[in-house]
């Protein structure tokens, strides 16, 4: 089929990314927006835009009938869900198909099969893909009996969810019953399903994922791995590729396992197979994200493959012309997620008007964003403002480039995590590649900005507070990265990725 017009069922930086890819390919684009997103960047760059009205997620970007109706009204022939919101919603994919719209992603059946973590784990195990020992509910034993078999510590998880909700680490038998009850309550509240699974808790695990591309004619390849171990509250913060933890032999085995996983379920379009890697070099299937990932940019930077354009080509029925043997990776890339949040206060999100946005420019520096100066950052959606991506010949140079870029990243009006990101990049353990999923809890649990800043920066900030000089203001913005008068009120579940 030929795709003439795509409705982008998302917002922010990923909507802008998709819209630009479509326009480069000569495809018309239609954006959707809620009342508070009317002035957003994705609305401005799209060929046309349609209002969703009410800004609450359930009435805007999660409203399937409303989105399908807009797609039909604007004569779209395809829908790109981006990530988050409805991107992994099987009902949405099915609704698109029933309405005669091409869903740019895998089939609803595949989405459903991978959305059920218990079923996904069983499928991968039967396909010969390594899975973490544990309990899926199918065994002729209780969770308690399975814990004795596997041995503590263990991880109790919600079967129907992600993003850390309903997830409890249990160190010993005495903690088990309380953890199970708590996890069930949280799972029921968050996902409407209190079913649990249990996995052996891995000490010092690394989070490694492989990017997959699969066409609709049976061809599947991978675009190598991404290291996503730097996380806070089970949410990724910094990603990089390649991972220093993988040698060529392990990389090949994991890549083959990722392709096998995708082929087993009949996967099509772009997706990601996620693994946990233990300290002894053993890897285990974690889950499959049946969508485009936030961190796809670092794969694009190192391989030269435009993943979003290939999503569109595959959805149009084109053959995947890329061969596994022809995919080569060059250099090293790092991505930092820029959030409107305060790391000193438990990463509480920040709201307010972006009065100044001044970002670094240079060779192999990429800035994916959906915001601009004057835009109001509201409490309705995920607080990610942008992604800062750098590419260099090797990891050491990439770290230096990212440090420089973060040091020259200026925002005013809301608190951001820029100083926190810079502190991680400066950390000797990070520089050595000595990371795991507990990195932030281990080294930055009680991090405060004042302990990280040199005296001259604090003086500059103080000058700004007193005299409001332009130099002081820029120093504060660059080095402190926030406005301390940014209020926040919770607006419900809006996390976009995990």
N, C-alpha and C positions, 0 to 999 in steps of 0.2 A: 504494500500500500504506500501511497505517497502522503506524507504528513504536511498539510498546508498551514494549519494553525494549532498551536498548543496553548491550552489553559494551564498556567502554573499555579498549582494549588498549594501555595506556601507564601512565605514572606521573608523579609530581611536579605542577608547576604546570599543565601542559596537561591532565592528567587531571582536575584540580579544575575547570578552566575548562569542559571539556566536560560534566562531571557537573552543574555548576550550570546550564548552558544547557539540558540535558535536563530537569532538574527544573522549571525555569521553564515549560517547555512541557508539563509533565504526563507526561513519559516516565520510566519506571523505569530505574535505572542499576545496573550490576554492575561492580565494580572487580576487578582482579587485582593480586596483590602477591607479591613474593619474600620469603624469610625475613627479609631485612634491612629490608624495607619495611612490615613488619606494623603499625608505629605511624605510618605516613605519613599526611599530611593527606588524600590522595585516598581512602584506605581509610575514614577517618572520615566523610567527607561523602557517600559513595556509599550507595545503599539496601541493597546487599549486597556482600560481598567474598569472593574465592576465592583460595586460596593456590596459588602456582606452585612453592613449595619452593625448590630450589637458587637462590641469588642470582646465579650467573654468567649473563651475558646470553644465551648460547646455550641455557641450560636454563630460562630464565625468560621474559623479554619477547620473545625471538626464537624461542621454541619453538612453531611453528605447530600441530602436532597437539595439544599440551597446551591451547593457547588456544582452538582450535576445539572441543575436548572440553568445556571449561568453558562456552563460549557455548551449546552444545547442552544441557548439564546444567541451566543456569539459565534455560532457555527464552527466551534472547535472540533477537530477530529481526533485529538489526543489530549491526554492529561498527564502532566508530570507532577508527582507528589513531593519531590524534594526529599527531605528527611524530617523525621518527627511528624507530628500531627497525624495525617492519615496514610503516611508512606508505607506502613506495615499493617494496614488494616485490610483484611481479606474482604470484608463487606464492601469497602469502598472500591477495591479492584473489581469485584463482581458487579457492583452497580455501574461502573464505567462501561464494562463489557455489555451489560444488558441495554445500556443507553446507546450503544453503537460507537462508543469512544474507546480508543486504544489507550490502555493503561501502560505508561512507560515504566515497566518493571516486570517482575515475574507474575505468573498466574496467581489467582486467588487461592487455588489449592496448595500451591507451594508456600505462599505466605502463611496460610493457616497451619501447614504441617511444621514449619519452622518456628511459628509463634508459640506452639505448645512445647515447652522445654523438655518435658518428659518424653513426648513422642519424638522430638528431634534427637534426643540422646539415644533412644532405642534404634532409630533409623541409622544413625552414624555407627553405632556399635555393630549392627548387622552388616554394615558395609565395610567393616574392618578398620574404621577410623578410630583411633584411640580416644577413650572417654575416661573421665575421672571416676574412680571407684566410688560407689555410693548407693543411694536408695531412690528409686523412681516411682514407687507405689505399685509396681507390678510384681515385686518379689513376694514370696510367701513368708514374709517376716515384717515386723514392725520397724519404725524408724529407730527405736531404741535398740532393737536387736541388730539392725544394720550398723549402728554406731559402734557396737561392741566388735562386730566383724571387721569394720574398716579401721577403727581406732581413732581416738581423739588426738588433736582437735578436728572438728567437722564444721561444715558450713550448711546452715539451714536456709533454703531459698524458696521464694514463691514460685510455683510452677508456671503461673500465667503472666509473670511480670518481669521487670528489669529495672535498671537505674538504681539498684540498691534497696528498693522497697521490699519489705518482708524478708530481708537478709540478716541473718544472725550468726556470728562466730561463737561456737560453743567449745570451751576449753576442756571441760570434763563432764562426767555423768551428772554431777550435782546441779549443773546449770541447764541441763537438757530440757526438762519439762517446762520450765519458765520460758526458755527461748522458743520452744515450739508454740506455746500459747500466744506469746507476743507476735511471733511471725505470722500465725494464722489470723490474728486480729488485723494486723497491718495489711496482709495480702487481701483479706476480704474487703477492707476499707478502700484499698487502692485499685484493685482489679475485679472486685465482685466474685472472687474465687479464692477459697482458703486452702486449696490443695498445695502441698509442700513436697519438695524433694530435698535430698541430702547429698552432699559431696564431701569427700575427704578434703580437709583444708590443707592447702599447699603452703608451705613456708617459703617466704621470699620469692613468690611467683612473679613472672613477667607476663605481660599481656601482649601477645603477638598476633597480628591478623594478616590475612592474605587477601588481596584484591582479586576478584574474579570477573571475567567477562565471558558471557556465553550467548551465542546466537540462537536463532530458532530453527537451526538446521543440524543441531547436534554437536557443534564445536565449542569447546570450553578451554580457556587458557587462564593463567594467573599472571599478575603484574607485580609479583614479589610481595615482600612483607612490609608491615609498618609496626614500629614499637610504640605501644600506647600505655606504658606502665605508669607514667606520671599522672595520677588521678587524685581528685579530692571528692570525698563522699561518693565513690564509685563513678564519678564523672571525669572524663578525660580532660586534661588541661594542656599538655604538651605532647606532640607526636613527632616521630622522626623515622627516616628510612635511609639506609638500611639499619637493621638492629645489630649492635655490636655483639649480641649474645649468640648469633647464628654463624656457624661456619658453612662452607659450601655444601658439605654433605647433609647437615641438618636442614639447611634451607631447601635443598632438593626434596628431601623426604616430606617436609611440611607442605611444600608446594604441591607435590603429588597428592597428598592427603586432602588438601583443599579442593583440588580439581575433582578428586574422587567424590568428595562430599557433595559438590554441586551437581555432578553427573548423576549421582544416585537418586536425587530428588527431581531430576529433569529441570534444573534451574535454567532460566534465561535472563538476559540483560546483565546489569552490573550488580554485584553483591559482594559480601565480605564474610569469609570464614574466620572465626575468631578462636584462638587457642590460648591455653595457659601453659607456660613453660616453667617447669620446676627447676630448682637449683642444681639438679643433677643432669639437666638436659633432656628430660622426658617431656613430651608435649601431649596435651589432651584437648579434645574438642570442647569448646565452651558454648558457642551458639553461632547461628548464621544470621547476619543482618541482611534482610532481603530488600535492600535499598542502596542509594548512594550514601556514602559516609561523609561526615563533616571533614575528615582528614584526607579526602581523596586528592587534595591539591599537592601534597608532597609526593605522591606517586606520579602525578602528572609532571612535576618538576624534574624528577629523576629519570623517567622513561620517555618523556615527550609525547605520551599518549593522552589525547583529550577524552577523558572518560565520559563526560556529559554528551559530547557529540556522538560517541559510540553508543550511548544509551538510545539516542534518537535514531541512529542508523539501524540498530538491531530491532527497535520497535517498528521500523518501517519495513522490516523483513529482509534487510541486507545481510549478506554473508559476512562473517568475521574474517577479514583478510589478513589479520595479524596471526602469525605463527609463534608458538612458544619459543622456538629456536631463534626467532628474529627479535625477540624482546630483550633489549639490553638496558641496563641501568647505569647512569653516569653520576658520579659525585654523591653528595649527601644533602638531604633537605630536612628542615625542622619547621614545625608549625606551632605557634602559640595562639591559644584562643583568648581574645580580648573580651573580658566580661565587665559589665557594669555591676560590680560587687565589691564588698569590703573584706579582704582576707583577714584583717585584724579582728573582725567581728563575726567569725564563723561563716564567712563568705556570703553574708546577707546581701541580697541584691540592692541596687541603688537606683533611684528614679530622679528625674529632673530634665532640664533642657541642656542639650549639648551646645554650649556657647562657642567652643573652639575645638576643631578637629584638625590637627596638623600631623601628617604621617610621613615617615621616612621614604625617600625614593633612592633608587640605585640599581645597579646591575644585579639581576636575579633576586630582587626583593618584590614580593607579590603581596598585595593587600586586598583581600576579599571582604567587602563590607556592604551593608544595606542601610547605613546611616549617614547622616551629613550634619553640618552645622545648622543649628536652629531646630533640630528634631527633638521632640519630647520623648524621653524614655519612660515608658509606662510600666505599671506592675502586672500587666495582663499576660505577658509572654516571657519566654526564656531571655535572660539578660545578656546573651552573647551579642556583642556589638560588631565584631569583625574577627578575621583570622589573618595573622601576620605570618607569612611564609618566606623562608630564605633558602637559597640553594648555593652550594659552593663545591669546590673540588674534593674536599674531605670533611670529616666531622669537626675537626679542630677549627677549620676556617668557617664552617657553618655556625659553630657556637659563637665565634667572634663576631660574625656578621649579624647574628640575632641579637647579641648583646648591644651592639652599636644601634641596631634598629629600635630596640626597646628603649634605649637611652634617648632616642630622638622622636619618640612617639608621644605626642602631646594631645591631651583631651582636657577640657574644662567643662564643668557643670554637673558631672556625676563622678562618683568614686569608681575607679577601675582597678583591676588586678595587675596592671603593668609593673609596678615596683616588685610585686610578689613574683611575677614571671622572671624578672631580671635577677632576683635573688636566687631563684632555682638555677638559671643559666650560669650564674657565677659559682654555684656550689661545686666543691671539688669532687664530691661523689658523682654528681651528674657529669662533670667533665670526664671522669674516669669511666663512665658507662656503668657504674655500680648502682643500678636502679632496680626497683621492683614496685609492685602496686601499693606498697606501704610507705613509699618514699616520702611523701608529704607528711604523713603522720609521724614518721621517724625523725625527720630533720626540721620540719617546719610547723610542728603542732602548736607552739606558742609564739610563732613569728610575729614580730611587730616591726613596722617600718622604721621607727626611730633607731633600732639597733642595727639596721642595715645601711643607713645613710651617713656619708661623711659630714664632718662639721660644717664645711662650706655650703653644703646643700641646705642644711637646717638653718643656717644664717640667711641664705637667700629666701627661704620660705618665711622666716620671721620678718625680713624686710618687706616682703609682700604683704603680710598681715598688717603691718604698721602703715607703710607708705603706699601700698597698692601700685607699685611701680611695674611697668610692663616687663622689665627684665626679671624682677622677682616673681611675677606671675608665671612667666614661661618656665622659670626654674622650678617653681612649685609644681606646675603641671607636668613637666617632664620627669622630675625625680620623685614626686610624691604621688602623682597620678590620680588625685581625687579632690573633691570638694566635700568637706566634712559636714556640710549642712544638707545632705541628701537624705530625705526621709524614705521609708519603705513600709508598705503594708502588704501582707500576703494576699495573693489572689488565686491560689489553688495550684493544681498540677500543670506546669507548663514546661517542664524539662524536655529538651528536644533530643538528646542523645545520651548514650552511655557507653 
